[in-house]
Amino acid sequence: MKYKDQWRNRYVEAYNQYQDRAYPAVVKDFGYNNVTWPKVSSANGLTMFVVKFLTYAGWRATRVNTQGRLIKGAERQASGTILVVNKFIPTSGRKGSADVSSTIKGRSVMFEIKIGSDKPSEHQLKEQALEQQAGGFYFFIKNPEQFIECYDLICNLA
């Protein structure tokens, strides 16, 4: 794969460009800070990598909570006692929404993170088709190399 060893260099380059824009006086006086590396072998780490890279490169990127959340609730028993229980509240977003929503060069680009044997769901495939019909992009990403490849594809479009 062409991008096997490039993703680390590209991440550092984007990070340094971000520092140049955000903190020019600090860079001038003290140089660049060391980059913090997300653990790209996990879904959370790869999602952080994608969001940070796009942000560092100057594009809009946000993580989308597609899981829902766990809250504490109360449940009355038949005996009249009240128990504290954990309840899962599903997300208010649509099923199949990508993990990362971004805009690159004026284009809507969605990234769904898939680690290991994780496969796209039926809802994600439908959401991908809807995004593409609307003129946007929806990629399934398994590693940083694949992300950089998709990123370059978008950036090199006319």
GIBEL-V590172 format. One record per run of one state. SS is the DSSP state (h for helix, s for strand, l for the rest). FROM is the first residue (numbers start at 0). TO is the last residue. If there is no record, write none. Layout:
<<SS | FROM | TO> <SS | FROM | TO>>
This chain:
<<l | 0 | 4> <h | 5 | 21> <l | 22 | 22> <h | 23 | 29> <l | 30 | 41> <h | 42 | 55> <l | 56 | 58> <s | 59 | 62> <l | 63 | 67> <s | 68 | 75> <l | 76 | 80> <s | 81 | 88> <l | 89 | 98> <s | 99 | 103> <l | 104 | 105> <s | 106 | 112> <l | 113 | 120> <h | 121 | 132> <l | 133 | 135> <s | 136 | 140> <l | 141 | 142> <h | 143 | 154> <l | 155 | 157>>
